[in-house]
Amino acid sequence: MDRIGMLIMPCMIVFILVYGFSKKIDVYASFINGVKEGTRSVMSIFPALFALFMAVGVFRASGLVDVICDFISPVTGFLNIPSELVPFALLRPVSGSGSLAMASDIFKTYGPDSFVGRAVCVMMGSTETTFYTTSVYFAASGTKNIRHTLKCALVADLFSMIISIVVCAVFY
C-alpha cells in the first residue's frame, strides 16, 4: 500500500505530460501560465489573510475569550453546556488551526470519548471557519459587501453548535 502512495504523484505527472503531448499542448507554457495566475490569486488574497491571522492572534492573546466566557457563563450554566465548549465555540468560526489545537487540548484533558470530546468532534465536523472562508473567497472574487453572507454563516455555525450539543446529549 505504501508503494502505491509513493507512485501516485509520479504517475500523475507522467500522465499529464503524455496527455498534453498527445493533444499537442505546450505543457511547459501552460504550467508557467498556471503559476502566474496562482501567484496573482495569492497576492490578491494575502492582505485579507494577514489581517485575519493578526486578528486571531490578538483575540487569543488578549484574554478576550476568557472575558466573553465569564460573561455568558450564567446562560451556559443554566443550559448545562460544559464550560470547556464555550472557548472552542467562540474560536471555531475564527480559526481552524486554533480550534484544532483547542480540540487537541480538550482530548488530552477529558479524552475523546467524554461528552465534551464527542461534542467537540461533532462541532468540528458540522461548523466552518466562517471568517477565514469568507475572507479568502470574497477577497479572491473582489466582493466588498459580505454582511448578509457573514450573518447567515454565523447563524448556521451557532445552530450547528447547538445541535451538536443536543445530539451528543441525546445519543451519548
N, C-alpha and C positions, 0 to 999 in steps of 0.2 A: 504494500500500500504506500510506503514511503517513496518508492521509486516512481510510482505514478504521479505523486505530488511534485517530485523533482523534475519530471519530464513535461508537465503541462505547459509551463511558460515557454521553454524552447520549442515545443511542438506548435504552440500558438504563433510564435514569431515566424517560424518556417512556413506555416500555413498562410499567414498574411502576406509574406514575401512571394510565395508561389502564386497565390491568388492574384496579387497585384501585377506580377509579371505576366500572368496568363491573360489578364484584361488590358495589358499594355498601359498600365498606370505608373507614373513616376513615383515610386513608393517613397524615396528619399525626400522629394519635394513635398509630397503630401504630409510626411512626418514633420518636416520643418514648419509647414503652414499650421499644423496642429499645435506645435509647440508655441508658435507666435500667438495663436488665438487663446491658448490656455494661459499664457503669460498675461495677456490683456485681461482675461477674466479674473485672474488672481489679483492683479493690480486694481481692478475696479471694486473688488470685494474687500481688500485688505483694510481700508480705513474703518469700515463698519466692524470687522472682526477685531481690530486693535482696540477700538472703543469698547466693544463688548467684553473683551478679556480684561481690560483695565477696570471696568465697572464691576465685574465679578470679583477681581482681586480686592478692590476697595470694600465691596459688600461683605466678603468673608473676613477681612482683616479688621474691619471697623467695629465688630461686635453688634452690628445692627440685627443680625439673625437672632441673637440672644434677647435683645430688647423686644423684638416682634413676638418671639416665643413667649416671653413673660407676659406681654400684653394680652395675647389670645389664650393663655393657659386656662383661665376660668371657663371659657367656652369649650375647649378641647377636653378639659377635665369633666365637665358636665356631660359631654357626648361619649365619654370613655374612650377617647382617642389617645393612644400612648404618646407621651411627650417626646419620645425618640423620633416619631414620624414627622413632627412639625418642622424641624430644621430641614429634613430631607425634602418635604413637600414644598418648602419655600425655595430651596436651591435647585430643584429639578427643572423648572421652566427656564432657569437662567444658565445653568452649566451642566453639561453632560458628564464631563470628567470630574467635576466637583461632587456631583450627586453619586457618581460611581465610587469615588473614594469614600464618601459618607456611607454608602451602602456596604462597602467592604468593612468599614469600622463597625457597623451595626451587626454584620455577620460574625465578626470576631468576638464582639461583646455578648451578643444574645444567641447566636447560632442561626443558621439559615432555616432551620425547621421550627423556630419560635414564631409566635404570632407576628411580632414586629418584623422578623426576617422575611416571612412569607408576604406580608403586606408590602414591604419594600420591593420585593421581586415583582409582585403584580403591578405596583406603581411604575416600576422601571419599564415594564412591557406595555403599559397602557397609556403612558403620557409621553410628551415630546419636550425637547429642549426648545421651547417656543421662541424665546428671544434670539437664540443662535440661528434657528432655522429661518425666521422671518428676516433677520438682518442679512443673512447670506443670500437668500433668494431675491429679496427686494432690492438689495444693493446691486446684484448682478443684472436685474431687469431694469434698474433705474426708476423703480416705482417709489414715489415720495409719500403718498397717502396710505398708511398702513393701519390706521387706528381701528377700523372695523375688523380687519383680519386679526389684529392683536387681541381685541376684546373677545372675539369668538374663540380664538385659540386658548386664551386663558380660562374662559368659562369651560371649555372642553377639558382642559387639564384639571380644573377643580372638580368637575363632575367625575372624571376618571379616578381621581384620588379618593373621592368619597365612595364610589362604587367599589374600588379596590379594598378599602377597609371593610365595607359591608360584606363583600364576597368572602374575604378571609375570616371574618367573624362568623359567618353562617357555615362555611364549609370546613373550617379548621378549628 
